[in-house]
Amino acid sequence: MDAQRLAQLQIEPAAKRRPQRLLAAIFLVIALVTAATGLLAWPRASDKERKMAKAGDSTSSNNSASATATETNSAPTAKSDDHIALTVSGYIINRERIEISPRFLGVVKWIGVKKGDPVTNGQVIVQLDDAEYLARVHQSAGALAAAKTGVAKAELFYQRIQKLSENSIESKQTLDDARLQLDSTRAAVVQSEGELELAQTYLDWCTIRSPIDGVILEKLVQPNELVMPQSFGGTRGPSTALVAMADPKDLQVEIDVNEADLSKISMDQKCRVSPEAYPDKTYGGHVAEIAPEADRSKGTLQIKVQIENPDRFLTPELSAKVDFLKN
């Protein structure tokens, strides 16, 4: 029984040789893979030349890019160093802001402009209620006519007395009284003419015209509002101005310059102005005003640069860059 079990567990010689063949095949495959890897990794002359060519191309491209960058960066620097003494930012302003006010207390009857409207010199923009002043003109005209009639009457009376005085019918005193009466009526005519001119002036002041060619910056009143030259004070008083206007072709750039840079700026110095909203546009300019007093808290001095030949792209209160050019 035991002998049979041992016979079953015994391995035949042919079965023992089979794993050895498999192991040999595995070793052969490993050797072939190692040989192929070594062959591919072995350096060749063509690879070296190819690497050198690539390195050369990379170096030349880097050098070209560096040269281009150097040229690009050096050009503005040279230009800045050669022509620009200082660059400062500021704000575009109107050189003069005009607020049109009435000359007397009145009521707005009509206003013919709104914000942004262009106006010309002499154009009617506001009409005040003129009923009272028109009546005064008529009254003064009547007084003048009466005074002229008085002069005519006094002249006739004086001529009669003069003839009677020559014939010794009237006394010299009567002649003198007639002459003085004539002079008095003539003076009354001059007075009446002045009153008529005054009334006409007030009537003309009811029609308010633009003093310049410009644009309306702000409309400050509405029809039927009460206006006057000077406010009573407080926020509930009558309006003191009708409209605000300015000349759009008379612009400046207002800037605050650090006191350390003041030596680089002088009156009438040429400048180049570039609005921040349109950096591709530039305008000529010159230093028009240097403030006589500095701001102690900021350590700055206010400079105003007059813009030459401004156009529609320059809007007041927008920021702009100013290059102060070397003389």
Phi and psi in degrees as GROMACS dihedral restraints (atoms count N, CA, C in turn):
[ dihedral_restraints ]
;  ai    aj    ak    al  type     phi  dphi    fc
    3     4     5     6     1   -67.4    20    10
    4     5     6     7     1   -34.6    20    10
    6     7     8     9     1   -66.4    20    10
    7     8     9    10     1   -37.4    20    10
    9    10    11    12     1   -65.5    20    10
   10    11    12    13     1   -41.2    20    10
   12    13    14    15     1   -63.9    20    10
   13    14    15    16     1   -41.0    20    10
   15    16    17    18     1   -65.1    20    10
   16    17    18    19     1   -36.4    20    10
   18    19    20    21     1   -66.5    20    10
   19    20    21    22     1   -34.6    20    10
   21    22    23    24     1   -70.7    20    10
   22    23    24    25     1   -33.4    20    10
   24    25    26    27     1   -81.9    20    10
   25    26    27    28     1   -10.3    20    10
   27    28    29    30     1   -74.5    20    10
   28    29    30    31     1   133.8    20    10
   30    31    32    33     1   -88.7    20    10
   31    32    33    34     1   133.5    20    10
   33    34    35    36     1   -74.3    20    10
   34    35    36    37     1   150.9    20    10
   36    37    38    39     1   -61.6    20    10
   37    38    39    40     1   -34.6    20    10
   39    40    41    42     1   -65.9    20    10
   40    41    42    43     1   -34.8    20    10
   42    43    44    45     1   -69.4    20    10
   43    44    45    46     1   -30.1    20    10
   45    46    47    48     1   -70.4    20    10
   46    47    48    49     1   -32.6    20    10
   48    49    50    51     1   -77.8    20    10
   49    50    51    52     1   -21.7    20    10
   51    52    53    54     1   -65.4    20    10
   52    53    54    55     1   -46.0    20    10
   54    55    56    57     1   -61.4    20    10
   55    56    57    58     1   -32.0    20    10
   57    58    59    60     1   -64.3    20    10
   58    59    60    61     1   -39.9    20    10
   60    61    62    63     1   -65.1    20    10
   61    62    63    64     1   -41.8    20    10
   63    64    65    66     1   -62.8    20    10
   64    65    66    67     1   -40.5    20    10
   66    67    68    69     1   -64.6    20    10
   67    68    69    70     1   -39.1    20    10
   69    70    71    72     1   -64.9    20    10
   70    71    72    73     1   -38.6    20    10
   72    73    74    75     1   -64.3    20    10
   73    74    75    76     1   -39.0    20    10
   75    76    77    78     1   -63.2    20    10
   76    77    78    79     1   -44.4    20    10
   78    79    80    81     1   -62.6    20    10
   79    80    81    82     1   -36.7    20    10
   81    82    83    84     1   -65.9    20    10
   82    83    84    85     1   -41.8    20    10
   84    85    86    87     1   -62.9    20    10
   85    86    87    88     1   -42.6    20    10
   87    88    89    90     1   -61.1    20    10
   88    89    90    91     1   -40.9    20    10
   90    91    92    93     1   -64.6    20    10
   91    92    93    94     1   -41.8    20    10
   93    94    95    96     1   -64.8    20    10
   94    95    96    97     1   -42.3    20    10
   96    97    98    99     1   -62.8    20    10
   97    98    99   100     1   -40.4    20    10
   99   100   101   102     1   -63.4    20    10
  100   101   102   103     1   -42.3    20    10
  102   103   104   105     1   -64.7    20    10
  103   104   105   106     1   -42.3    20    10
  105   106   107   108     1   -64.9    20    10
  106   107   108   109     1   -40.5    20    10
  108   109   110   111     1   -62.2    20    10
  109   110   111   112     1   -43.6    20    10
  111   112   113   114     1   -64.3    20    10
  112   113   114   115     1   -37.1    20    10
  114   115   116   117     1   -65.7    20    10
  115   116   117   118     1   -40.6    20    10
  117   118   119   120     1   -70.7    20    10
  118   119   120   121     1   -32.3    20    10
  120   121   122   123     1   -80.0    20    10
  121   122   123   124     1   -14.4    20    10
  123   124   125   126     1   -67.0    20    10
  124   125   126   127     1   123.4    20    10
  126   127   128   129     1   -64.4    20    10
  127   128   129   130     1   140.9    20    10
  129   130   131   132     1  -122.4    20    10
  130   131   132   133     1   158.3    20    10
  132   133   134   135     1   -64.8    20    10
  133   134   135   136     1   -37.3    20    10
  135   136   137   138     1   -65.3    20    10
  136   137   138   139     1   -38.0    20    10
  138   139   140   141     1   -63.6    20    10
  139   140   141   142     1   -41.4    20    10
  141   142   143   144     1   -62.3    20    10
  142   143   144   145     1   -42.2    20    10
  144   145   146   147     1   -65.4    20    10
  145   146   147   148     1   -38.8    20    10
  147   148   149   150     1   -64.4    20    10
  148   149   150   151     1   -43.0    20    10
  150   151   152   153     1   -62.9    20    10
  151   152   153   154     1   -42.2    20    10
  153   154   155   156     1   -63.9    20    10
  154   155   156   157     1   -38.0    20    10
  156   157   158   159     1   -65.5    20    10
  157   158   159   160     1   -43.3    20    10
  159   160   161   162     1   -63.3    20    10
  160   161   162   163     1   -42.7    20    10
  162   163   164   165     1   -62.8    20    10
  163   164   165   166     1   -39.1    20    10
  165   166   167   168     1   -65.2    20    10
  166   167   168   169     1   -41.7    20    10
  168   169   170   171     1   -63.8    20    10
  169   170   171   172     1   -41.8    20    10
  171   172   173   174     1   -64.5    20    10
  172   173   174   175     1   -41.9    20    10
  174   175   176   177     1   -64.9    20    10
  175   176   177   178     1   -43.1    20    10
  177   178   179   180     1   -66.0    20    10
  178   179   180   181     1   -39.0    20    10
  180   181   182   183     1   -66.6    20    10
  181   182   183   184     1   -39.2    20    10
  183   184   185   186     1   -64.6    20    10
  184   185   186   187     1   -42.3    20    10
  186   187   188   189     1   -63.9    20    10
  187   188   189   190     1   -39.4    20    10
  189   190   191   192     1   -64.9    20    10
  190   191   192   193     1   -43.3    20    10
  192   193   194   195     1   -63.5    20    10
  193   194   195   196     1   -40.5    20    10
  195   196   197   198     1   -64.5    20    10
  196   197   198   199     1   -41.0    20    10
  198   199   200   201     1   -64.9    20    10
  199   200   201   202     1   -41.7    20    10
  201   202   203   204     1   -63.1    20    10
  202   203   204   205     1   -44.5    20    10
  204   205   206   207     1   -61.9    20    10
  205   206   207   208     1   -39.3    20    10
  207   208   209   210     1   -65.4    20    10
  208   209   210   211     1   -43.4    20    10
  210   211   212   213     1   -64.0    20    10
  211   212   213   214     1   -41.8    20    10
  213   214   215   216     1   -64.7    20    10
  214   215   216   217     1   -42.3    20    10
  216   217   218   219     1   -77.1    20    10
  217   218   219   220     1   -31.0    20    10
  219   220   221   222     1   -77.4    20    10
  220   221   222   223     1   -27.6    20    10
  222   223   224   225     1   -62.7    20    10
  223   224   225   226     1   -52.0    20    10
  225   226   227   228     1   -63.2    20    10
  226   227   228   229     1   -34.9    20    10
  228   229   230   231     1   -64.2    20    10
  229   230   231   232     1   -44.1    20    10
  231   232   233   234     1   -64.3    20    10
  232   233   234   235     1   -41.1    20    10
  234   235   236   237     1   -63.6    20    10
  235   236   237   238     1   -42.5    20    10
  237   238   239   240     1   -63.6    20    10
  238   239   240   241     1   -43.8    20    10
  240   241   242   243     1   -68.5    20    10
  241   242   243   244     1   -32.3    20    10
  243   244   245   246     1   -82.7    20    10
  244   245   246   247     1   -32.5    20    10
  246   247   248   249     1  -121.5    20    10
  247   248   249   250     1   -24.6    20    10
  249   250   251   252     1  -107.1    20    10
  250   251   252   253     1   124.0    20    10
  252   253   254   255     1   -88.2    20    10
  253   254   255   256     1   -31.7    20    10
  255   256   257   258     1  -163.4    20    10
  256   257   258   259     1   144.6    20    10
  258   259   260   261     1  -126.0    20    10
  259   260   261   262     1   124.5    20    10
  261   262   263   264     1  -138.4    20    10
  262   263   264   265     1   148.2    20    10
  264   265   266   267     1  -101.2    20    10
  265   266   267   268     1   147.9    20    10
  267   268   269   270     1  -152.7    20    10
  268   269   270   271     1  -159.4    20    10
  270   271   272   273     1  -127.0    20    10
  271   272   273   274     1   140.2    20    10
  273   274   275   276     1   -75.8    20    10
  274   275   276   277     1   132.9    20    10
  276   277   278   279     1  -136.0    20    10
  277   278   279   280     1   160.3    20    10
  279   280   281   282     1   -76.9    20    10
  280   281   282   283     1   136.3    20    10
  282   283   284   285     1   -63.2    20    10
  283   284   285   286     1   -37.9    20    10
  285   286   287   288     1  -135.5    20    10
  286   287   288   289     1   129.0    20    10
  288   289   290   291     1  -107.6    20    10
  289   290   291   292     1   120.1    20    10
  291   292   293   294     1  -106.7    20    10
  292   293   294   295     1   127.0    20    10
  294   295   296   297     1  -110.0    20    10
  295   296   297   298     1   118.9    20    10
  297   298   299   300     1   -85.5    20    10
  298   299   300   301     1   122.8    20    10
  300   301   302   303     1  -119.7    20    10
  301   302   303   304     1   154.6    20    10
  303   304   305   306     1   -73.9    20    10
  304   305   306   307     1   161.3    20    10
  306   307   308   309     1   -91.9    20    10
  307   308   309   310     1    -8.3    20    10
  309   310   311   312     1  -156.7    20    10
  310   311   312   313     1   168.0    20    10
  312   313   314   315     1   -65.4    20    10
  313   314   315   316     1   129.0    20    10
  315   316   317   318     1  -161.7    20    10
  316   317   318   319     1   177.6    20    10
  318   319   320   321     1  -117.3    20    10
  319   320   321   322     1   133.6    20    10
  321   322   323   324     1   -70.8    20    10
  322   323   324   325     1   120.6    20    10
  324   325   326   327     1   -92.7    20    10
  325   326   327   328     1   -36.5    20    10
  327   328   329   330     1  -157.9    20    10
  328   329   330   331     1   140.0    20    10
  330   331   332   333     1  -132.4    20    10
  331   332   333   334     1   123.6    20    10
  333   334   335   336     1  -104.9    20    10
  334   335   336   337     1    16.2    20    10
  336   337   338   339     1  -133.4    20    10
  337   338   339   340     1   162.9    20    10
  339   340   341   342     1  -138.6    20    10
  340   341   342   343     1   173.4    20    10
  342   343   344   345     1   -59.1    20    10
  343   344   345   346     1   129.9    20    10
  345   346   347   348     1    94.1    20    10
  346   347   348   349     1    -7.6    20    10
  348   349   350   351     1   -73.2    20    10
  349   350   351   352     1   134.6    20    10
  351   352   353   354     1   -78.1    20    10
  352   353   354   355     1   143.9    20    10
  354   355   356   357     1  -133.6    20    10
  355   356   357   358     1   157.9    20    10
  357   358   359   360     1  -114.5    20    10
  358   359   360   361     1   161.2    20    10
  360   361   362   363     1   -62.1    20    10
  361   362   363   364     1   124.7    20    10
  363   364   365   366     1    92.8    20    10
  364   365   366   367     1    -5.6    20    10
  366   367   368   369     1   -70.8    20    10
  367   368   369   370     1   136.8    20    10
  369   370   371   372     1   -73.8    20    10
  370   371   372   373     1   125.0    20    10
  372   373   374   375     1  -117.2    20    10
  373   374   375   376     1   -28.1    20    10
  375   376   377   378     1  -141.8    20    10
  376   377   378   379     1   141.4    20    10
  378   379   380   381     1  -123.8    20    10
  379   380   381   382     1   120.8    20    10
  381   382   383   384     1   -89.5    20    10
  382   383   384   385     1   160.9    20    10
  384   385   386   387     1   -64.4    20    10
  385   386   387   388     1   119.6    20    10
  387   388   389   390     1  -113.2    20    10
  388   389   390   391     1    13.8    20    10
  390   391   392   393     1   -60.2    20    10
  391   392   393   394     1   -45.3    20    10
  393   394   395   396     1   -62.9    20    10
  394   395   396   397     1   -44.3    20    10
  396   397   398   399     1   -75.8    20    10
  397   398   399   400     1   -27.3    20    10
  399   400   401   402     1   -66.9    20    10
  400   401   402   403     1   -38.2    20    10
  402   403   404   405     1   -65.8    20    10
  403   404   405   406     1   -37.7    20    10
  405   406   407   408     1   -66.6    20    10
  406   407   408   409     1   -35.2    20    10
  408   409   410   411     1   -63.3    20    10
  409   410   411   412     1   -45.1    20    10
  411   412   413   414     1   -63.6    20    10
  412   413   414   415     1   -40.2    20    10
  414   415   416   417     1   -63.6    20    10
  415   416   417   418     1   -45.1    20    10
  417   418   419   420     1   -67.4    20    10
  418   419   420   421     1   -35.4    20    10
  420   421   422   423     1   -65.2    20    10
  421   422   423   424     1   -39.4    20    10
  423   424   425   426     1   -65.2    20    10
  424   425   426   427     1   -41.1    20    10
  426   427   428   429     1   -63.5    20    10
  427   428   429   430     1   -36.8    20    10
  429   430   431   432     1   -67.5    20    10
  430   431   432   433     1   -41.4    20    10
  432   433   434   435     1   -62.8    20    10
  433   434   435   436     1   -40.8    20    10
  435   436   437   438     1   -64.6    20    10
  436   437   438   439     1   -39.2    20    10
  438   439   440   441     1   -65.4    20    10
  439   440   441   442     1   -38.8    20    10
  441   442   443   444     1   -66.7    20    10
  442   443   444   445     1   -36.0    20    10
  444   445   446   447     1   -64.6    20    10
  445   446   447   448     1   -39.3    20    10
  447   448   449   450     1   -62.5    20    10
  448   449   450   451     1   -38.0    20    10
  450   451   452   453     1   -64.0    20    10
  451   452   453   454     1   -44.4    20    10
  453   454   455   456     1   -61.6    20    10
  454   455   456   457     1   -42.0    20    10
  456   457   458   459     1   -65.5    20    10
  457   458   459   460     1   -42.0    20    10
  459   460   461   462     1   -66.5    20    10
  460   461   462   463     1   -34.8    20    10
  462   463   464   465     1   -66.5    20    10
  463   464   465   466     1   -42.6    20    10
  465   466   467   468     1   -62.5    20    10
  466   467   468   469     1   -43.8    20    10
  468   469   470   471     1   -63.6    20    10
  469   470   471   472     1   -41.4    20    10
  471   472   473   474     1   -65.3    20    10
  472   473   474   475     1   -40.1    20    10
  474   475   476   477     1   -63.3    20    10
  475   476   477   478     1   -40.4    20    10
  477   478   479   480     1   -64.9    20    10
  478   479   480   481     1   -47.8    20    10
  480   481   482   483     1   -62.7    20    10
  481   482   483   484     1   -36.4    20    10
  483   484   485   486     1   -63.1    20    10
  484   485   486   487     1   -42.6    20    10
  486   487   488   489     1   -66.3    20    10
  487   488   489   490     1   -41.8    20    10
  489   490   491   492     1   -66.4    20    10
  490   491   492   493     1   -34.0    20    10
  492   493   494   495     1   -70.2    20    10
  493   494   495   496     1   -34.6    20    10
  495   496   497   498     1   -65.5    20    10
  496   497   498   499     1   -31.2    20    10
  498   499   500   501     1   -92.4    20    10
  499   500   501   502     1    10.7    20    10
  501   502   503   504     1    61.3    20    10
  502   503   504   505     1    27.8    20    10
  504   505   506   507     1   -87.7    20    10
  505   506   507   508     1   -40.0    20    10
  507   508   509   510     1  -108.4    20    10
  508   509   510   511     1   150.7    20    10
  510   511   512   513     1   -77.3    20    10
  511   512   513   514     1   166.4    20    10
  513   514   515   516     1   -66.8    20    10
  514   515   516   517     1   -32.7    20    10
  516   517   518   519     1   -63.9    20    10
  517   518   519   520     1   -39.5    20    10
  519   520   521   522     1   -63.8    20    10
  520   521   522   523     1   -36.7    20    10
  522   523   524   525     1   -65.5    20    10
  523   524   525   526     1   -42.1    20    10
  525   526   527   528     1   -64.4    20    10
  526   527   528   529     1   -40.3    20    10
  528   529   530   531     1   -63.2    20    10
  529   530   531   532     1   -39.3    20    10
  531   532   533   534     1   -66.1    20    10
  532   533   534   535     1   -38.2    20    10
  534   535   536   537     1   -68.0    20    10
  535   536   537   538     1   -41.4    20    10
  537   538   539   540     1   -65.5    20    10
  538   539   540   541     1   -37.0    20    10
  540   541   542   543     1   -64.4    20    10
  541   542   543   544     1   -38.1    20    10
  543   544   545   546     1   -65.1    20    10
  544   545   546   547     1   -43.7    20    10
  546   547   548   549     1   -62.7    20    10
  547   548   549   550     1   -37.9    20    10
  549   550   551   552     1   -64.1    20    10
  550   551   552   553     1   -42.2    20    10
  552   553   554   555     1   -68.4    20    10
  553   554   555   556     1   -33.5    20    10
  555   556   557   558     1   -66.6    20    10
  556   557   558   559     1   -39.0    20    10
  558   559   560   561     1   -64.7    20    10
  559   560   561   562     1   -36.4    20    10
  561   562   563   564     1   -63.5    20    10
  562   563   564   565     1   -34.6    20    10
  564   565   566   567     1   -64.3    20    10
  565   566   567   568     1   -44.1    20    10
  567   568   569   570     1   -61.5    20    10
  568   569   570   571     1   -41.5    20    10
  570   571   572   573     1   -63.2    20    10
  571   572   573   574     1   -43.6    20    10
  573   574   575   576     1   -65.1    20    10
  574   575   576   577     1   -37.2    20    10
  576   577   578   579     1   -63.0    20    10
  577   578   579   580     1   -40.1    20    10
  579   580   581   582     1   -64.6    20    10
  580   581   582   583     1   -41.8    20    10
  582   583   584   585     1   -63.9    20    10
  583   584   585   586     1   -36.8    20    10
  585   586   587   588     1   -67.8    20    10
  586   587   588   589     1   -42.0    20    10
  588   589   590   591     1   -62.5    20    10
  589   590   591   592     1   -40.0    20    10
  591   592   593   594     1   -64.1    20    10
  592   593   594   595     1   -45.4    20    10
  594   595   596   597     1   -63.2    20    10
  595   596   597   598     1   -39.2    20    10
  597   598   599   600     1   -66.8    20    10
  598   599   600   601     1   -36.7    20    10
  600   601   602   603     1   -62.6    20    10
  601   602   603   604     1   -46.1    20    10
  603   604   605   606     1   -62.1    20    10
  604   605   606   607     1   -37.7    20    10
  606   607   608   609     1   -65.2    20    10
  607   608   609   610     1   -40.6    20    10
  609   610   611   612     1   -65.9    20    10
  610   611   612   613     1   -35.4    20    10
  612   613   614   615     1   -66.0    20    10
  613   614   615   616     1   -17.9    20    10
  615   616   617   618     1   -69.7    20    10
  616   617   618   619     1   -20.6    20    10
  618   619   620   621     1  -101.8    20    10
  619   620   621   622     1   111.2    20    10
  621   622   623   624     1  -101.7    20    10
  622   623   624   625     1   126.6    20    10
  624   625   626   627     1  -114.5    20    10
  625   626   627   628     1   157.6    20    10
  627   628   629   630     1   -72.2    20    10
  628   629   630   631     1   131.7    20    10
  630   631   632   633     1   -83.8    20    10
  631   632   633   634     1   -11.0    20    10
  633   634   635   636     1  -143.7    20    10
  634   635   636   637     1   168.3    20    10
  636   637   638   639     1   -83.3    20    10
  637   638   639   640     1   120.6    20    10
  639   640   641   642     1  -166.5    20    10
  640   641   642   643     1  -155.8    20    10
  642   643   644   645     1  -137.1    20    10
  643   644   645   646     1   146.5    20    10
  645   646   647   648     1   -77.1    20    10
  646   647   648   649     1   119.1    20    10
  648   649   650   651     1   -85.5    20    10
  649   650   651   652     1   -32.5    20    10
  651   652   653   654     1  -158.5    20    10
  652   653   654   655     1   137.4    20    10
  654   655   656   657     1  -102.0    20    10
  655   656   657   658     1   117.0    20    10
  657   658   659   660     1  -103.0    20    10
  658   659   660   661     1   -10.8    20    10
  660   661   662   663     1  -136.7    20    10
  661   662   663   664     1   167.9    20    10
  663   664   665   666     1  -125.8    20    10
  664   665   666   667     1   161.7    20    10
  666   667   668   669     1   -56.0    20    10
  667   668   669   670     1   145.9    20    10
  669   670   671   672     1    74.4    20    10
  670   671   672   673     1     7.2    20    10
  672   673   674   675     1   -85.3    20    10
  673   674   675   676     1   148.4    20    10
  675   676   677   678     1   -85.7    20    10
  676   677   678   679     1   132.9    20    10
  678   679   680   681     1  -132.1    20    10
  679   680   681   682     1   155.9    20    10
  681   682   683   684     1  -156.8    20    10
  682   683   684   685     1   162.2    20    10
  684   685   686   687     1   -67.2    20    10
  685   686   687   688     1   -33.6    20    10
  687   688   689   690     1  -134.1    20    10
  688   689   690   691     1   134.6    20    10
  690   691   692   693     1   -76.1    20    10
  691   692   693   694     1   153.2    20    10
  693   694   695   696     1   -73.8    20    10
  694   695   696   697     1   -13.9    20    10
  696   697   698   699     1   106.0    20    10
  697   698   699   700     1   152.6    20    10
  699   700   701   702     1    83.4    20    10
  700   701   702   703     1  -176.1    20    10
  702   703   704   705     1   -99.8    20    10
  703   704   705   706     1    -4.3    20    10
  705   706   707   708     1  -107.5    20    10
  706   707   708   709     1     9.0    20    10
  708   709   710   711     1   -79.1    20    10
  709   710   711   712     1   172.4    20    10
  711   712   713   714     1   -63.9    20    10
  712   713   714   715     1   157.9    20    10
  714   715   716   717     1   -68.0    20    10
  715   716   717   718     1   144.6    20    10
  717   718   719   720     1  -104.6    20    10
  718   719   720   721     1    -6.3    20    10
  720   721   722   723     1  -141.5    20    10
  721   722   723   724     1   151.5    20    10
  723   724   725   726     1   -96.3    20    10
  724   725   726   727     1   -52.5    20    10
  726   727   728   729     1  -143.3    20    10
  727   728   729   730     1   158.2    20    10
  729   730   731   732     1  -115.4    20    10
  730   731   732   733     1   136.7    20    10
  732   733   734   735     1  -145.3    20    10
  733   734   735   736     1   165.4    20    10
  735   736   737   738     1  -157.6    20    10
  736   737   738   739     1   165.4    20    10
  738   739   740   741     1   -91.7    20    10
  739   740   741   742     1   115.1    20    10
  741   742   743   744     1   -69.1    20    10
  742   743   744   745     1   -11.1    20    10
  744   745   746   747     1   -97.7    20    10
  745   746   747   748     1     8.0    20    10
  747   748   749   750     1  -125.2    20    10
  748   749   750   751     1    80.8    20    10
  750   751   752   753     1  -118.0    20    10
  751   752   753   754     1   152.4    20    10
  753   754   755   756     1  -134.7    20    10
  754   755   756   757     1   164.2    20    10
  756   757   758   759     1  -112.2    20    10
  757   758   759   760     1   122.7    20    10
  759   760   761   762     1   -99.2    20    10
  760   761   762   763     1   122.8    20    10
  762   763   764   765     1  -135.0    20    10
  763   764   765   766     1   155.6    20    10
  765   766   767   768     1  -109.4    20    10
  766   767   768   769     1   117.5    20    10
  768   769   770   771     1  -102.5    20    10
  769   770   771   772     1   133.1    20    10
  771   772   773   774     1   -61.9    20    10
  772   773   774   775     1   141.6    20    10
  774   775   776   777     1   -61.4    20    10
  775   776   777   778     1   -23.5    20    10
  777   778   779   780     1   -71.0    20    10
  778   779   780   781     1   -17.3    20    10
  780   781   782   783     1  -104.6    20    10
  781   782   783   784     1     4.2    20    10
  783   784   785   786     1   -65.7    20    10
  784   785   786   787     1   -26.5    20    10
  786   787   788   789     1   -68.1    20    10
  787   788   789   790     1   -14.4    20    10
  789   790   791   792     1   -91.0    20    10
  790   791   792   793     1     0.0    20    10
  792   793   794   795     1  -122.9    20    10
  793   794   795   796     1   141.1    20    10
  795   796   797   798     1  -145.9    20    10
  796   797   798   799     1   161.5    20    10
  798   799   800   801     1   -61.5    20    10
  799   800   801   802     1   141.5    20    10
  801   802   803   804     1    66.1    20    10
  802   803   804   805     1    12.7    20    10
  804   805   806   807     1   -66.7    20    10
  805   806   807   808     1   137.6    20    10
  807   808   809   810     1   -70.6    20    10
  808   809   810   811     1   143.3    20    10
  810   811   812   813     1  -137.4    20    10
  811   812   813   814     1   164.8    20    10
  813   814   815   816     1  -127.2    20    10
  814   815   816   817     1   124.2    20    10
  816   817   818   819     1  -109.5    20    10
  817   818   819   820     1   131.7    20    10
  819   820   821   822     1  -130.2    20    10
  820   821   822   823     1   114.7    20    10
  822   823   824   825     1   -67.5    20    10
  823   824   825   826     1   139.7    20    10
  825   826   827   828     1   -63.2    20    10
  826   827   828   829     1   -31.4    20    10
  828   829   830   831     1   -71.5    20    10
  829   830   831   832     1   -27.3    20    10
  831   832   833   834     1  -132.8    20    10
  832   833   834   835     1    75.1    20    10
  834   835   836   837     1   -64.7    20    10
  835   836   837   838     1   -17.3    20    10
  837   838   839   840     1   -81.2    20    10
  838   839   840   841     1    -6.7    20    10
  840   841   842   843     1  -104.3    20    10
  841   842   843   844     1   136.8    20    10
  843   844   845   846     1  -130.4    20    10
  844   845   846   847     1   149.8    20    10
  846   847   848   849     1  -134.2    20    10
  847   848   849   850     1   144.8    20    10
  849   850   851   852     1   -75.1    20    10
  850   851   852   853     1   157.9    20    10
  852   853   854   855     1  -166.1    20    10
  853   854   855   856     1   175.9    20    10
  855   856   857   858     1  -152.1    20    10
  856   857   858   859     1   156.3    20    10
  858   859   860   861     1   -70.4    20    10
  859   860   861   862     1   117.5    20    10
  861   862   863   864     1  -104.4    20    10
  862   863   864   865     1   -23.7    20    10
  864   865   866   867     1  -153.0    20    10
  865   866   867   868     1   133.8    20    10
  867   868   869   870     1  -121.4    20    10
  868   869   870   871     1   119.7    20    10
  870   871   872   873     1   -59.0    20    10
  871   872   873   874     1   140.1    20    10
  873   874   875   876     1   -77.4    20    10
  874   875   876   877     1    -8.4    20    10
  876   877   878   879     1  -138.3    20    10
  877   878   879   880     1   137.1    20    10
  879   880   881   882     1   -88.7    20    10
  880   881   882   883     1   164.8    20    10
  882   883   884   885     1   -94.2    20    10
  883   884   885   886     1   107.7    20    10
  885   886   887   888     1   -64.2    20    10
  886   887   888   889     1   -39.2    20    10
  888   889   890   891     1   -67.5    20    10
  889   890   891   892     1   -33.0    20    10
  891   892   893   894     1   -95.8    20    10
  892   893   894   895     1   -21.1    20    10
  894   895   896   897     1    69.3    20    10
  895   896   897   898     1    36.5    20    10
  897   898   899   900     1  -130.7    20    10
  898   899   900   901     1   166.1    20    10
  900   901   902   903     1  -130.2    20    10
  901   902   903   904     1   135.9    20    10
  903   904   905   906     1   -80.9    20    10
  904   905   906   907     1   131.2    20    10
  906   907   908   909     1  -122.8    20    10
  907   908   909   910     1   139.7    20    10
  909   910   911   912     1  -119.9    20    10
  910   911   912   913     1   126.9    20    10
  912   913   914   915     1  -108.4    20    10
  913   914   915   916     1   121.2    20    10
  915   916   917   918     1   -77.0    20    10
  916   917   918   919     1   127.6    20    10
  918   919   920   921     1   -87.8    20    10
  919   920   921   922     1   130.4    20    10
  921   922   923   924     1   -94.6    20    10
  922   923   924   925     1   129.4    20    10
  924   925   926   927     1    55.6    20    10
  925   926   927   928     1    57.7    20    10
  927   928   929   930     1   -70.5    20    10
  928   929   930   931     1   159.2    20    10
  930   931   932   933     1  -132.5    20    10
  931   932   933   934     1  -166.8    20    10
  933   934   935   936     1   -69.2    20    10
  934   935   936   937     1   -14.4    20    10
  936   937   938   939     1   -77.8    20    10
  937   938   939   940     1   -13.6    20    10
  939   940   941   942     1   -96.4    20    10
  940   941   942   943     1   114.2    20    10
  942   943   944   945     1  -115.0    20    10
  943   944   945   946     1   128.0    20    10
  945   946   947   948     1   -55.8    20    10
  946   947   948   949     1   145.2    20    10
  948   949   950   951     1    78.7    20    10
  949   950   951   952     1    -2.1    20    10
  951   952   953   954     1   -84.8    20    10
  952   953   954   955     1   156.0    20    10
  954   955   956   957     1   -82.7    20    10
  955   956   957   958     1   154.1    20    10
  957   958   959   960     1  -149.6    20    10
  958   959   960   961     1   151.3    20    10
  960   961   962   963     1  -101.1    20    10
  961   962   963   964     1   136.8    20    10
  963   964   965   966     1  -121.1    20    10
  964   965   966   967     1   123.3    20    10
  966   967   968   969     1   -99.9    20    10
  967   968   969   970     1   117.5    20    10
  969   970   971   972     1   -85.6    20    10
  970   971   972   973     1   117.0    20    10
  972   973   974   975     1   -85.5    20    10
  973   974   975   976     1   149.1    20    10
  975   976   977   978     1   -72.2    20    10
  976   977   978   979     1   141.9    20    10
